[in-house]
Amino acid sequence: MSAVRPLAAAAIGVVLVAMLLAFGPPVVAGWLNGASGARGESLFTLAIFGPMLAIGIAGRWLGRVTGPVFGERPGRAILFGLAVGAGGLVLAVGYTWLAGSLVGGAGSTILPTLLIGIVTVTLQVAAEEMLFRGWLQPQIASVIGAPVAVLLVAVIFAALHLLGGATGVLTLANLMLGGILFGLIAVRDGGIAGAVAAHWGWNVGEQMLLGLDPNPGVGVFGALFDFDLVGAARWGGSDQGLNASLAMTIALAAIVIPLALRYRAGKSD
């Protein structure tokens, strides 16, 4: 019974989030009544990811997940996470450049809403990491161990993105690799500070620094630079951009494999 309850709670949480992602967007769109641009995007994110954050916090509390949420050394973890997230993004973009897919766009668009965009992305990232690595991963790990929990939660993380519009085998593989990366960082630090920082560094860098998401063009919040990805879809030249590229796969694998090997070596000592 002690093993059933944590897994049942995790399953209920996944179902709740799946329902939120499946039925929430049309409801929120109706509530926003056609609001668009930065205001519409930020309110939409708040309406979807605010409840997701609440589910993660409530699940962690009800599941009596022990240990500090952000780890023992959150400051050090944040620096490590930012380096990993930003470094992975630079590596992935470098591969697109070598493949000849990276080109300059129509021009950067620095908007007053850029700060709002950063806050919006922060909410989204914090909600996802609290749910997946702050609650589900340690909850499941308490029953089946951290290695399997990291992999299982990464699969759930990728699968739920299908409800958010993600398509394609390569996109889902990259999402799973990203989930494994964030999961390994959370295990390494004993909390989600580093995972949040890595996730944030990648997303903000891709969207609001380099203007790579959406592809082509820049989002409603603007970007400091505007780069587009063209040519073969496997190197980012599709509407899903970097997320559906081999460049992202290679970059994530180059980070995930050493982290996994280091974790394995540490467990065997």
N, C-alpha and C positions, 0 to 999 in steps of 0.2 A: 504493500500500500504506500510505503514511504517513497518508492520510485514512481508510482503511478501518478501521484498528485502533482509533482513538478512538471512532468511531461504533459499531463492533461491541461494544466494551467497555461503552459506554453502553446499548446494546440489551440486553446480558446483565444489566446492573444493573437495568434496568426489569423484565425478566422475573423476576429473583430477588425483587424487591420485590412484584410482582404475585402471585407464588406465596405469599409470606409473608402478604400480606393476604387471599388467597383461602382458604388452608388453615390459617393460623396460629390464627385466633380459635377454631374448634371444638376444636383440640388444646389450646390454652391454657385454654379453659373446662373441659375435662375434667381438666386438670392441677390447676386451682384447686379442683375438686371442690365447686362450689357456693358458694365464697367470694363474698360480696357486700359492698355498702357501699363505704366509702372504701378499705378494705384490698384488696378484690377489684379495684376499679377501678385502683388504683395498681399492683398486681402485674400486671394484664392489660396496662397501658400499658408497663410495664417489659419484659414478655415479647415484645411486638410491636415497640415502637419502639427497644428496646435493640439488637436485631439490625439494624434499619434504620440506626441510627446507625453501627454497625460496618461495614455495607456502604458507606455514604458515605465513611467514613474510609479503608477499604481501597481503594475505587475511586479516590479522590483520590491515594493513595500509589502504587498500581500504575499509574495513568494518568499519573503524574509531572506533575500539575497544579502549575504554578509560582505563586509569589506567596504572601503571607501569608494564612492562612485567614480571619482576622478583619479584614483590611485594614490599611492603613498607620496610620490613626488610629481605632482601635476605640472609644475613649471618645467622641469626637465623633460617630462613626457611631451609637453606641447612643443618644445623646441625640436625634439626628435621627430614628432609627427609632421610638423611643418616642413622640415628638411626632406622627409620621405615623400610627402605629397607633392611638394614643389619640384623635387628632384625627379620623381617619376614622370611628372608632366613634361618637364624639360626633355627628358630622355625620349618620351613618346613623340613629342613634336620634332625632335631631332631626327628621328627615323622617317617621319613624313617629309622632312626637308631633303633627306638623302634620296628618298623615292621620287622627288620632284613634285610632290603634291601640295606643298605649302606655298601659298601665294599671298601677296598683299591684297586686301579688300578695297572697298570704295573709300575708306578713310575712317579714322577713329572717331568715335562719338562720345565725347566726355560730357555727361549730363549731370545736373544737380542731383538726379535720382540715383547716382552711382552708389552713394552711401546707403540708401534705402535698399538697393539690390544686395549689398554686402550683408546687411542685417537680415534680409529675407533668406539668403543662402545659409546664413548662420543658423537660423531657426530650422530650416529643412534638415541640415546636416546634424544638428543637435538632436532633433526628433528621431531621425533614423538610427543614430548611434546609441541613444538611450534605449530605444526599443530593442534593436538587434544585439548590440554588444554590451549594453548596460543591464538588460534584463534577460532576454531569451538565451543568450550564450552562456552566462554563468548558471542560469536555471537548469538548462539542459546538461551542462558540464557536471553539475552536482550528481547526476545520475549515470552518465555514460562517459565522462572524462572530457578534458579540454580539447584534445585533437579532433575527436569525432564531432564535438559540439561546434567547433570553428567551421568545419566543413559543412555540417548540416545547416547551420544558420546562414552560411554564405549561399547555399543552394536556395534557401527560403528567401533570402534577400534578393537574389536574381529573379526568382520566380514571381515575386510580388511586383517587380518592375514591369512584368507583362501587362499588369492592370494599369500601369502608368503610361503605356504606349511603346515600350521597348519591343523590338522585333529582331529576328535574325539570330542564328546560332552563335555567330561571332560576338554580337552584342551581349548575349546572355553569358557567354564564356567570360567576357571581360568583366561583366558585373559580378560574376562568381569569384573571379580572381581578386577583384577589388574587395569583395566581402571577406575573402580569406586574409587579405592584407590587413584590413582593419581589425579583424578578429585576432590575428597574431600579435598586432601591436597592443590590443587590449589585454591579452594574456601576458605579454611581456611586462606591461606596466602595472598590472593589477587594477586597472580602471580604464575609463574611456577618454581621458584627456588627450592622450596621444592619437587615438583613433579619430576623435573629432577634429583635431588639428590637421591630420593627414587628409581626411575627407574634405575639410574646408579648404586647405591649401590647393588641392587639385581642382575643386569645383570653382572657386573664386578665380584662380589663375586661368582656367580654361574659358570661363564665361566673361569675366569683367576685366581681366588683364589683357588677354590675347584675342578676345572676341571670336573664339572658335566654336562657341555654342550659343545660338544656332549656327548651322552651316548651310548656306553662306550668310553673311551679314552679321549684325550684332543684335543682342536682345533688347528688351524694352528699357532696361536700366542703363544701357550704354556700355562702353568698354574703352580702356585707355588706348588700346591698339585694335586694329581690325585685320585679322588674318583669316583666309579661307582655305579649305582643302578641296582640291579638284582632282580629276582623273579617276583612277580605279577605286572602287568602293573599298577594296581591302586595305588601301592606304588612306582612307578617310574621305574619299570623294563621293559621299552620299549625304542625304539629309540628316543622317545620324552622326556624320562626321567622325571624330576621333573615337567615339564609343564603339563604332563598328569596324575598327581598323586593326590590322595586324600590328601596327606600331604600338598601340596600347597593350595588346597581348604580350608582345616582347618586353616592353618596359615593365609591366606588372610582374611578369614571370621573373625578370631579372632581380626584382626586389623580394618577391614572395619566397623564392627558392632558398636564398641565403638565410632569411628569417626563420623559415621552417627547419632548415638544417641546424641552425643555431639553437632553436628551441629543443630539437631532438637531442642534440649534444648535451644541452644543459640537463635534460631529464635523465640522461644515462650516466651523468657524473655521480 
